[in-house]
Amino acid sequence: MSFDVQGRLHEIFDETQVSEKFRKREFVLEIPDGSYTQYAKFQLTQDKCGLLDSYKTGDEVKVAFNLSGKPFTKNGTTMYFTNLQAWRIEHAGAAQPQGGGNGGYAQQQPAKPSFISDDLDNDLPF
């Protein structure tokens, strides 16, 4: 499942080498949602970790991501993990992904805030 969302970069974490073959980098997006601001943590993995290099905290961006979830059972108890796996980041209002970035703020597209694109078939109950 692929989605996109627009917001402001709230926090950018350093890249982490999880294992010999796996590395990740996380960031938090501040998403306006009416009276309440949402803070969603996204993850970049492997060769996508460098996508954040041309951005800084406070930049308005559009993030394309996949939604995934997995169960994990330990000691007879099952827990469920949800991951927002980012695969593209671009300045808000940009037509194409930014490779080098100018480090400045981009103009936000005049659109109502939405956690998930209106053009997607959304059958989630919330």
C-alpha atoms as a printed R data frame, in Angstrom:
    type eleno elety resid chain resno       x       y      z
1   ATOM     1    CA   MET     A     1   0.000   0.000  0.000
2   ATOM     2    CA   SER     A     2   1.403   3.350 -1.021
3   ATOM     3    CA   PHE     A     3   0.341   6.694  0.480
4   ATOM     4    CA   ASP     A     4   1.622  10.241  0.652
5   ATOM     5    CA   VAL     A     5   1.398  12.991  3.228
6   ATOM     6    CA   GLN     A     6   2.548  16.586  3.495
7   ATOM     7    CA   GLY     A     7   3.909  18.285  6.593
8   ATOM     8    CA   ARG     A     8   6.867  19.929  8.299
9   ATOM     9    CA   LEU     A     9  10.017  18.040  9.300
10  ATOM    10    CA   HIS     A    10   9.885  18.103 13.093
11  ATOM    11    CA   GLU     A    11  12.915  15.946 13.906
12  ATOM    12    CA   ILE     A    12  15.577  14.115 11.891
13  ATOM    13    CA   PHE     A    13  17.515  11.276 13.506
14  ATOM    14    CA   ASP     A    14  20.987  10.018 12.616
15  ATOM    15    CA   GLU     A    15  21.418   6.909 10.530
16  ATOM    16    CA   THR     A    16  21.626   3.712 12.601
17  ATOM    17    CA   GLN     A    17  23.461   0.538 11.585
18  ATOM    18    CA   VAL     A    18  21.057  -2.093 12.979
19  ATOM    19    CA   SER     A    19  23.041  -5.097 11.772
20  ATOM    20    CA   GLU     A    20  25.855  -5.837  9.359
21  ATOM    21    CA   LYS     A    21  23.394  -5.808  6.449
22  ATOM    22    CA   PHE     A    22  20.691  -3.401  7.631
23  ATOM    23    CA   ARG     A    23  20.718   0.355  8.272
24  ATOM    24    CA   LYS     A    24  17.891   2.785  8.886
25  ATOM    25    CA   ARG     A    25  17.207   6.463  9.451
26  ATOM    26    CA   GLU     A    26  14.081   7.836 11.086
27  ATOM    27    CA   PHE     A    27  12.378  11.217 11.009
28  ATOM    28    CA   VAL     A    28   9.251  12.776 12.494
29  ATOM    29    CA   LEU     A    29   6.763  14.702 10.377
30  ATOM    30    CA   GLU     A    30   4.490  17.310 11.961
31  ATOM    31    CA   ILE     A    31   1.128  17.005 10.206
32  ATOM    32    CA   PRO     A    32  -1.630  19.602 10.693
33  ATOM    33    CA   ASP     A    33  -4.961  17.899 11.371
34  ATOM    34    CA   GLY     A    34  -7.600  20.465 12.215
35  ATOM    35    CA   SER     A    35  -7.271  21.459 15.875
36  ATOM    36    CA   TYR     A    36  -4.749  18.723 16.623
37  ATOM    37    CA   THR     A    37  -1.275  18.384 15.184
38  ATOM    38    CA   GLN     A    38  -0.147  14.829 14.488
39  ATOM    39    CA   TYR     A    39   3.467  13.661 14.827
40  ATOM    40    CA   ALA     A    40   4.237  10.583 12.726
41  ATOM    41    CA   LYS     A    41   7.583   8.783 12.726
42  ATOM    42    CA   PHE     A    42   8.770   7.453  9.363
43  ATOM    43    CA   GLN     A    43  11.644   5.148  8.529
44  ATOM    44    CA   LEU     A    44  14.089   5.117  5.618
45  ATOM    45    CA   THR     A    45  16.181   1.995  5.029
46  ATOM    46    CA   GLN     A    46  19.333   0.973  3.164
47  ATOM    47    CA   ASP     A    47  20.061   3.197  0.135
48  ATOM    48    CA   LYS     A    48  17.084   5.481  0.962
49  ATOM    49    CA   CYS     A    49  18.776   6.785  4.165
50  ATOM    50    CA   GLY     A    50  20.443   9.567  2.173
51  ATOM    51    CA   LEU     A    51  17.122  11.051  1.035
52  ATOM    52    CA   LEU     A    52  17.106  13.327  4.098
53  ATOM    53    CA   ASP     A    53  20.573  14.767  3.468
54  ATOM    54    CA   SER     A    54  19.283  17.824  1.583
55  ATOM    55    CA   TYR     A    55  16.599  18.693  4.165
56  ATOM    56    CA   LYS     A    56  16.596  20.265  7.600
57  ATOM    57    CA   THR     A    57  14.190  20.526 10.502
58  ATOM    58    CA   GLY     A    58  11.388  22.938  9.644
59  ATOM    59    CA   ASP     A    59  11.272  22.191  5.904
60  ATOM    60    CA   GLU     A    60   7.836  21.590  4.375
61  ATOM    61    CA   VAL     A    61   7.937  18.245  2.576
62  ATOM    62    CA   LYS     A    62   5.769  15.685  0.857
63  ATOM    63    CA   VAL     A    63   6.564  12.074  1.796
64  ATOM    64    CA   ALA     A    64   5.589   8.991 -0.212
65  ATOM    65    CA   PHE     A    65   5.475   5.899  1.982
66  ATOM    66    CA   ASN     A    66   4.268   2.342  2.334
67  ATOM    67    CA   LEU     A    67   2.244   1.187  5.316
68  ATOM    68    CA   SER     A    68   3.177  -2.193  6.758
69  ATOM    69    CA   GLY     A    69   2.351  -4.123  9.894
70  ATOM    70    CA   LYS     A    70   3.609  -7.332 11.452
71  ATOM    71    CA   PRO     A    71   2.685  -9.473 14.444
72  ATOM    72    CA   PHE     A    72   5.393 -10.540 16.901
73  ATOM    73    CA   THR     A    73   4.790 -13.210 19.546
74  ATOM    74    CA   LYS     A    74   6.966 -13.479 22.647
75  ATOM    75    CA   ASN     A    75   6.179 -15.529 25.759
76  ATOM    76    CA   GLY     A    76   2.686 -16.255 24.450
77  ATOM    77    CA   THR     A    77   1.838 -12.567 23.986
78  ATOM    78    CA   THR     A    78   1.321 -11.188 20.491
79  ATOM    79    CA   MET     A    79   2.215  -7.579 19.772
80  ATOM    80    CA   TYR     A    80   1.615  -5.747 16.499
81  ATOM    81    CA   PHE     A    81   4.059  -3.320 14.945
82  ATOM    82    CA   THR     A    82   3.183  -0.731 12.324
83  ATOM    83    CA   ASN     A    83   5.818   0.866 10.123
84  ATOM    84    CA   LEU     A    84   5.636   3.885  7.829
85  ATOM    85    CA   GLN     A    85   8.347   3.049  5.293
86  ATOM    86    CA   ALA     A    86   9.243   6.246  3.381
87  ATOM    87    CA   TRP     A    87  10.595   5.827 -0.142
88  ATOM    88    CA   ARG     A    88  10.450   9.372 -1.568
89  ATOM    89    CA   ILE     A    89  10.769  12.854 -0.064
90  ATOM    90    CA   GLU     A    90  10.313  16.103 -1.956
91  ATOM    91    CA   HIS     A    91   9.870  19.744 -1.038
92  ATOM    92    CA   ALA     A    92   6.193  20.626 -0.646
93  ATOM    93    CA   GLY     A    93   4.929  22.090 -3.903
94  ATOM    94    CA   ALA     A    94   7.771  20.526 -5.922
95  ATOM    95    CA   ALA     A    95   6.885  18.676 -9.099
96  ATOM    96    CA   GLN     A    96   9.864  16.310 -8.865
97  ATOM    97    CA   PRO     A    97  11.949  14.903 -5.999
98  ATOM    98    CA   GLN     A    98  14.803  17.161 -4.954
99  ATOM    99    CA   GLY     A    99  18.286  15.690 -5.290
100 ATOM   100    CA   GLY     A   100  20.466  18.567 -4.101
101 ATOM   101    CA   GLY     A   101  17.964  20.811 -2.332
102 ATOM   102    CA   ASN     A   102  18.565  24.495 -1.753
103 ATOM   103    CA   GLY     A   103  18.162  24.279  2.011
104 ATOM   104    CA   GLY     A   104  15.400  26.922  1.967
105 ATOM   105    CA   TYR     A   105  11.742  26.649  2.759
106 ATOM   106    CA   ALA     A   106   9.363  25.688 -0.004
107 ATOM   107    CA   GLN     A   107   5.873  27.112 -0.324
108 ATOM   108    CA   GLN     A   108   3.195  24.755  0.929
109 ATOM   109    CA   GLN     A   109   0.577  23.771 -1.625
110 ATOM   110    CA   PRO     A   110  -2.800  25.301 -0.842
111 ATOM   111    CA   ALA     A   111  -4.669  22.145  0.090
112 ATOM   112    CA   LYS     A   112  -6.610  20.975  3.074
113 ATOM   113    CA   PRO     A   113  -4.430  18.984  5.494
114 ATOM   114    CA   SER     A   114  -4.910  15.279  5.054
115 ATOM   115    CA   PHE     A   115  -3.093  12.333  6.579
116 ATOM   116    CA   ILE     A   116  -3.796  10.229  3.516
117 ATOM   117    CA   SER     A   117  -4.263  11.473 -0.060
118 ATOM   118    CA   ASP     A   118  -7.837  12.092 -1.093
119 ATOM   119    CA   ASP     A   119  -7.196  10.370 -4.414
120 ATOM   120    CA   LEU     A   120  -6.660   6.980 -2.786
121 ATOM   121    CA   ASP     A   121  -9.424   4.520 -2.020
122 ATOM   122    CA   ASN     A   122  -9.469   4.785  1.751
123 ATOM   123    CA   ASP     A   123 -11.418   2.085  3.556
124 ATOM   124    CA   LEU     A   124  -9.742   2.536  6.943
125 ATOM   125    CA   PRO     A   125 -12.232   2.937  9.793
126 ATOM   126    CA   PHE     A   126 -10.526   6.057 11.193
